[in-house]
Amino acid sequence: MSEPSPPNKISQRARTNLETPVPLRVNLIRALPTLYHPTLNPTGGINMGLAHNDLMQKELLEKVSTCLAFEPSDLDYGDPHGSRILRGLVADLMNRHFKPVKALHFRNITVVPGAGAAVWQLIQSLADPGDAVLVFAPYYGNFDLDVCVSTGVELVPVYPHTSMDGALAPEWDTVPHAKILLVTNPRNPHGCCYSVEDMIKILKFASTHSLHVIFDEVYGLSTFDDSNFEPFTSILSLPDIESYIDPQLVHVIYGMSKDFCMNGLRLGFIVDQYNLDLRSAVTISSMFGYMSTVNDRLACNLLKDTEWIDWFVTTSQARLSQAYRLATDYLDSLDLTYLPSGVGPFIVVDLRRLFSRSTMTFELESAIWEAALDNGVYVAQGQVFHVLEPGFFRLTYTLEWSQVKKGIDIFHRTIKSFVV
Amino acid sequence: MSEPSPPNKISQRARTNLETPVPLRVNLIRALPTLYHPTLNPTGGINMGLAHNDLMQKELLEKVSTCLAFEPSDLDYGDPHGSRILRGLVADLMNRHFKPVKALHFRNITVVPGAGAAVWQLIQSLADPGDAVLVFAPYYGNFDLDVCVSTGVELVPVYPHTSMDGALAPEWDTVPHAKILLVTNPRNPHGCCYSVEDMIKILKFASTHSLHVIFDEVYGLSTFDDSNFEPFTSILSLPDIESYIDPQLVHVIYGMSKDFCMNGLRLGFIVDQYNLDLRSAVTISSMFGYMSTVNDRLACNLLKDTEWIDWFVTTSQARLSQAYRLATDYLDSLDLTYLPSGVGPFIVVDLRRLFSRSTMTFELESAIWEAALDNGVYVAQGQVFHVLEPGFFRLTYTLEWSQVKKGIDIFHRTIKSFVV
């Protein structure tokens, strides 16, 4: 018998994971060490690249400090996918704010460590190696990993809008091996919501092509201007969904990172009301993202104060509105063009007007991004969201105003240095 | 064009996950609703089936309550695989207690939500669909899931010991498609440690057959009788490991669930000193088990009090010794046979002497297990650890003595009802 060949250092799938191109991650790895950190880098740059929201920080910190607790039973195994109490409180939260047609029950909620983990769990539970996932593009750049890591699934961007801020086109493409359609609503990077008509169109498309459809609704409660923009409607609240699609094919993701300004606590939720097999499947695989009891208890203590939670949602929306106005007034004063928006902690700035069509390339976009970073502000370039046309940048405006102003100033100065 | 066929409710891999036979899980699902819970089931049965340890509970609760904290930066994204500070503290802990040949550094540690998640991460990073993982059997029954969920990998038990409590046999089997050997040291269910000679033999076997080898050392600091039993030696402390195997193929799992009596906090560690690609791979996939900042900070505050931690280890071992003596003296008084042990929170009771060889079947073992549960005590039957011969039961003895005594009494009474 011949000698066995020397084993690989890692598996082929791990190698594929490492080689998956993820522009968002490349930029993040480049940016993070340069950014402000209270202890590690107190003179670092301003972070307007990540979607985080400091506007409610003071009240949130006060509240969280009263919610920290630990009981003897917390030393024992908790539930990998969240305690029954936590799942019930999440169901209540969504019953109050997402207006589901059929009230949610704790059984409809699976808790996972963040919305990214929710995407990953759903993909591997609904698709097999060789299958494809269609994603409405531009899209949140970490989907490149959330969909593909160790799943053997291909992510295929579909551009269904007539332009970056345009309406849904009359029709859009699919691929033969597609099994899932992934839709972010409200949208990211351009914060806007799908209308009920759009959602019905999406459901019918999915049904026609035999696709599961995942609605990522993590920005659902971050709307702040329903009078001028399409308000948010959760797919859970759509009446007669079964007249458009088998509801077992419709899945919802929510979480507390965005609307509740706590990226650090890793509270992501998979919501399912019709597909029992799926719930069983994610209950098993949730073991590898096993919820800590201390996090579970903290989340319970926070969510059970429903009065405070509902005050938080309203107040946060009011502050988003105020901060958006400050930031956009300032962009206006600098004559910087942006895509008007009524949802989310970021604004998409459009530089195309400042450069000729032939000048504005993805290379130039990257050069501006890099120079802005060197000058002290991290913004997110359109490329990381797989925007088709160069010249778009997403800026988080939900920081202290002095920081936002300083960040915009640096970005503006950087842009000017590139304008001939 | 023909209509696409209706999509499956879940993927084939999710279906396979649901259909994987896992005796441990079957028993757990049957047992859990019957067991004592302070609020949900105050009159429930005694849990001697799970490996949990209440002997240090009072001191642990006092300490943990002083370690709970939350800082403004905890609202922001933390590190999916543990903060640099936490990873450094884990490295320090293991440098003090596992005596690695080469001192560990924060870069050598990846934090994941429990040792089960560590197994899963390593399997999918080291093996591909169609590969096999050899596991030294009997083994911790949840490996059936930790190894197989969504990995496409086959788990193949190997019985390398001459008997349940016997030495390593001169040689043991492999299969052609094996890529990994999984070894638990100290062993579970029978708490005992491999000698240095055994470990060298294991490494040489792995090297000869081109296998990665994973040492799960989660009970490494739960030894309490080194004078009568083989003491624990971490594979990290083995000198000249490279003379036996390429050290890039050797991987270690540790965690705080067992030695630190905190199953609920989900602190599992992958330790690697030689395989950079593997570290990069698990850094990416750790995103789907993303560490919460509140858990990270709690663990840091706990581990940084090294004096307390080291006191805890010593005191816990002394209490294990005392509790083991109480429990085994009582088993002796009832004339129940057990496998003597010097490590871990459980004892393996051997009923074979009480029944004729033809009477003691796996059916009888299951009937005794079921009857004991109905009578008020949950124990772990040998079958869930894939023991080859029927008649073994693992009993956790690290509860309050009155509970242990009551549990043994119920178990003893149950057994007697089966003896003709």
Interface residues (C-beta under 8 A of the other chain):
Chain A: P4 S5 P6 P7 K9 I10 S11 Q12 R13 A14 R15 N17 L18 H37 P38 L50 H52 Q57 L60 L61 V64 S65 L68 A69 F70 P72 S73 D74 L75 D76 Y77 G78 V112 P113 G114 G116 A117 W120 Q121 Q124 S125 L126 A127 D128 P129 D131 L145 D146 V149 S150 K179 H209 S210 L211 H212 D246 Q248 L249 C261 M262 N263 G264 L265 R266 N275 D277 L278 S280 A281 I284 S285 M287 F288 G289 Y290 M291 S292 T293 V294 N295 L298
Chain B: P4 S5 P6 P7 K9 I10 S11 Q12 R13 A14 R15 N17 L18 H37 P38 L50 H52 D54 Q57 L60 L61 V64 S65 L68 A69 F70 P72 S73 D74 L75 D76 Y77 G78 V112 P113 G114 G116 A117 W120 Q121 Q124 S125 L126 A127 D128 P129 D131 L145 D146 V149 S150 K179 H209 S210 L211 H212 D246 Q248 L249 C261 M262 N263 G264 L265 R266 N275 D277 L278 S280 A281 I284 S285 M287 F288 G289 Y290 M291 S292 T293 V294 N295 L298
